[in-house]
Amino acid sequence: MTTPPEGDPYRTYFERSPLGVFVADENGDYVDVNEMGCELVGYSRAELLERSVSDLVEDTPAGGLPPAFQDLKAAGRYESELKLHHADGHLIDVRVDAVAIDGGQYVAYVRDVTERKERERHIIELKERFELAVEGAKLGVWDWSLETGIVEVNESWAEMLGDSPTDVRTDHGEWESRLHPEDEKRVLEALQAHLAGETEYYEAEYRIRTADESWKWIRDLGQVIERDEDGEARRAVGIHQDIEERRQAEAALENARDRLRQIIDLVPDLIFVKNRAAEYQLANEAVADAFGLSVEEILGRSDFELLDKQDPDTFHTDDMDVIESGERKVIEEETFVTADGEKRIYNTVKMPYKLVGTDELAVLGYARDITGLKEYERTLEAQRDNLEVLNQTVRHDIRNDLQLVVAYADLLEDYVEAAGQSHLDQVRNAARNAVHITETARTVADVVLRADEDLQTVDLRPVLEGEVEAARSNHDRVVVTVPDPIPAVRVRADDLLDSVFRNLLQNAVVHNDSPVPAVTVTASKTDTQAVITIADDGPGVPDEEKATIFEEGVHGLESTGTGLGLYIVETLVDRYGGRVTVGDNEPRGAVFTVRLPLAEPEEE
């Protein structure tokens, strides 16, 4: 067959055909090609007429003809897809429809299908990826024909519910019968809304009964992919996802939140979180009580909305200081007017806080009501003032009058006859005892009044030596011995340290039943402590009384004193950071040991 001449209708079709048209002889050599064919493979007409099908068709054996051309020659017709070599070296996908014509020639109509093949390969790749994702995520896939009610499912769907993997078909009615009664209405409403076209897709989380009659939480997501001409759904596809673990974790988290909520609601202090706009993001019941509202009524509202009895700017300024600086802030005292108009005083701590799930900075506050404490402090302050007045009275007026009683009793010694001497001695002893009581009362007052004062560095030797000499002077028939020199050490104490040794020496003498009481005082030091012992030869302290001897108001054997002496000793020694103990002396008596921390070098 020869090529139609110019002007022939067939020639016109040949030249203008939207398909590439190639004509080859029985050897596969090209004898004609149209413009679309040249454009398709990137060669000119002259270049193609010098080539054969073996040059263009991929997988042509060396020195032979392509299998496709051999099939064409054998059958007289060939229809298939294959790849051709483009002039620039890449391969193109084409669809070939070829037939044998007169004269031993063959004509092939060739269409470029590269884009379609790429799309198909892409779809296959996506499908493979989808299948891998489904398999990896163990997703159950369902395909529901609404016309038949049959639901095709994959093995993962069946396994998820404990069914046999080979049982990959079910029906809509069976699925519906498996829904948890508490979830059924909600799930079916969501499904019907989507089938009616009211929602873009169907989504629900619900419990479904498994093969072993237990309940499992799943997430169900699907979409109608085919509707009839009336818009009625005909086919829908979707996936099942096992969310049992997630739901259990969420339930555990919710339980933890509930417990935390209960805990913070039980805390009597105000706990709250506010954002930059002073809006409450968290508040406990104590906060709600202060505002006279419920927690729900407070959340989301700001101080500017809630506070109508005071200026919220002060609170907001403190909040912003914390948010902007990122540093904790303590407000020692701040006044808050409650819903019923009562003024309360709070000690508040505010610290920076990042809201969960966001990068927004907020302030976390913890406010403790110290109104009662402040009132108590004012009461104590008034009592301290009254005690100071009483201390001054005891120290000066009463003590001075008692000293006069003792002095005048001594003057009466030469004027009282023998019969009245015992009465005079009683007056004198009572007065001296009263003087001692006033000294004890003064010491107690000093201890109370100085409870908050800082400690000082005190030289031990002069204090202890001074009290030893005083004991010798005040008691005629007492022997106080200091066998070794007192070390020159400095301890942490104050000017009441002399009361410790005065009371211990007084105790050693007064509670001594020996004809001539003997008291031994020693002092030594370790790397950290000064150790002072005061030992007597009296009756000692019974074992059952050693644990309580230092308690307030406890009296020694046959004692007529106040029982405050040893209590003062322990109170002061404890305040100095030391310790006082009592043990047995040999062969009889008691040993009181005082341990006092040495002053730090920088305090010297």
BELMO-V533332 format. One record per residue. N is the residue number from 1. OMEGA is omega as a letter, one per 40 degrees, with the letter a starting at -180 (NA if undefined). Layout:
BEGIN
n:omega
N:OMEGA
N:OMEGA
END
This chain:
BEGIN
n:omega
1:i
2:i
3:a
4:a
5:i
6:i
7:i
8:a
9:i
10:i
11:i
12:i
13:a
14:a
15:a
16:a
17:i
18:i
19:i
20:a
21:a
22:i
23:a
24:i
25:a
26:i
27:a
28:i
29:a
30:i
31:i
32:i
33:i
34:a
35:i
36:i
37:i
38:a
39:a
40:a
41:i
42:i
43:i
44:a
45:a
46:a
47:a
48:a
49:i
50:a
51:i
52:i
53:i
54:i
55:a
56:a
57:i
58:i
59:i
60:i
61:a
62:i
63:a
64:i
65:i
66:i
67:a
68:a
69:i
70:i
71:i
72:a
73:a
74:a
75:a
76:i
77:i
78:i
79:i
80:i
81:i
82:a
83:i
84:i
85:i
86:a
87:a
88:i
89:a
90:a
91:i
92:i
93:a
94:i
95:a
96:i
97:a
98:i
99:i
100:i
101:a
102:i
103:i
104:i
105:a
106:i
107:a
108:i
109:a
110:i
111:i
112:i
113:a
114:a
115:i
116:i
117:i
118:i
119:i
120:i
121:i
122:i
123:i
124:i
125:i
126:i
127:i
128:i
129:i
130:a
131:i
132:i
133:i
134:a
135:a
136:a
137:a
138:i
139:i
140:a
141:i
142:a
143:a
144:i
145:a
146:i
147:a
148:a
149:a
150:i
151:i
152:a
153:i
154:a
155:a
156:i
157:a
158:a
159:a
160:a
161:i
162:i
163:i
164:i
165:i
166:a
167:a
168:i
169:i
170:i
171:a
172:a
173:i
174:i
175:a
176:a
177:a
178:a
179:i
180:a
181:a
182:a
183:a
184:a
185:a
186:a
187:a
188:i
189:i
190:i
191:a
192:i
193:i
194:i
195:i
196:i
197:a
198:i
199:a
200:i
201:a
202:i
203:i
204:i
205:a
206:i
207:i
208:a
209:i
210:a
211:a
212:i
213:i
214:a
215:i
216:i
217:i
218:i
219:a
220:a
221:a
222:a
223:i
224:a
225:a
226:i
227:i
228:a
229:i
230:i
231:i
232:a
233:i
234:a
235:i
236:i
237:i
238:a
239:i
240:i
241:i
242:a
243:a
244:a
245:i
246:i
247:i
248:i
249:i
250:i
251:i
252:i
253:i
254:i
255:i
256:i
257:i
258:i
259:i
260:i
261:i
262:a
263:a
264:i
265:i
266:i
267:a
268:i
269:i
270:i
271:a
272:i
273:i
274:i
275:a
276:a
277:a
278:i
279:a
280:i
281:i
282:i
283:i
284:a
285:i
286:i
287:a
288:i
289:a
290:i
291:a
292:a
293:i
294:i
295:a
296:a
297:a
298:a
299:i
300:i
301:a
302:i
303:a
304:i
305:a
306:a
307:i
308:a
309:i
310:a
311:a
312:a
313:a
314:i
315:a
316:i
317:i
318:i
319:a
320:i
321:a
322:a
323:a
324:a
325:a
326:a
327:i
328:i
329:i
330:i
331:a
332:i
333:i
334:a
335:i
336:i
337:a
338:a
339:a
340:i
341:a
342:i
343:i
344:i
345:a
346:i
347:a
348:i
349:i
350:a
351:a
352:a
353:i
354:a
355:a
356:i
357:i
358:i
359:a
360:i
361:i
362:i
363:i
364:a
365:i
366:a
367:i
368:i
369:a
370:a
371:i
372:i
373:i
374:i
375:i
376:i
377:i
378:i
379:i
380:i
381:i
382:i
383:i
384:i
385:i
386:i
387:i
388:i
389:i
390:i
391:i
392:i
393:i
394:a
395:a
396:a
397:a
398:a
399:i
400:i
401:i
402:i
403:i
404:i
405:i
406:a
407:i
408:i
409:i
410:i
411:a
412:a
413:a
414:a
415:a
416:i
417:a
418:a
419:a
420:a
421:a
422:i
423:i
424:i
425:i
426:i
427:a
428:a
429:i
430:a
431:i
432:i
433:i
434:i
435:i
436:i
437:i
438:i
439:i
440:i
441:i
442:i
443:i
444:i
445:i
446:i
447:a
448:a
449:a
450:a
451:a
452:a
453:i
454:i
455:a
456:i
457:a
458:i
459:a
460:a
461:a
462:i
463:a
464:i
465:i
466:a
467:i
468:i
469:i
470:i
471:i
472:a
473:a
474:a
475:a
476:a
477:i
478:i
479:i
480:a
481:i
482:a
483:a
484:i
485:i
486:a
487:i
488:i
489:i
490:a
491:i
492:a
493:i
494:a
495:i
496:i
497:a
498:i
499:i
500:a
501:i
502:a
503:i
504:i
505:i
506:i
507:a
508:a
509:a
510:a
511:a
512:a
513:i
514:i
515:i
516:a
517:i
518:a
519:i
520:a
521:i
522:i
523:i
524:i
525:i
526:i
527:a
528:a
529:i
530:a
531:a
532:i
533:i
534:a
535:i
536:i
537:a
538:a
539:a
540:a
541:i
542:a
543:a
544:a
545:a
546:a
547:a
548:a
549:a
550:a
551:a
552:i
553:i
554:a
555:i
556:a
557:i
558:a
559:i
560:a
561:a
562:a
563:a
564:a
565:a
566:i
567:i
568:a
569:a
570:a
571:a
572:a
573:i
574:i
575:i
576:a
577:a
578:a
579:i
580:a
581:i
582:i
583:a
584:i
585:i
586:e
587:i
588:i
589:a
590:i
591:i
592:a
593:i
594:i
595:a
596:i
597:i
598:i
599:i
600:a
601:a
602:i
603:a
604:NA
END
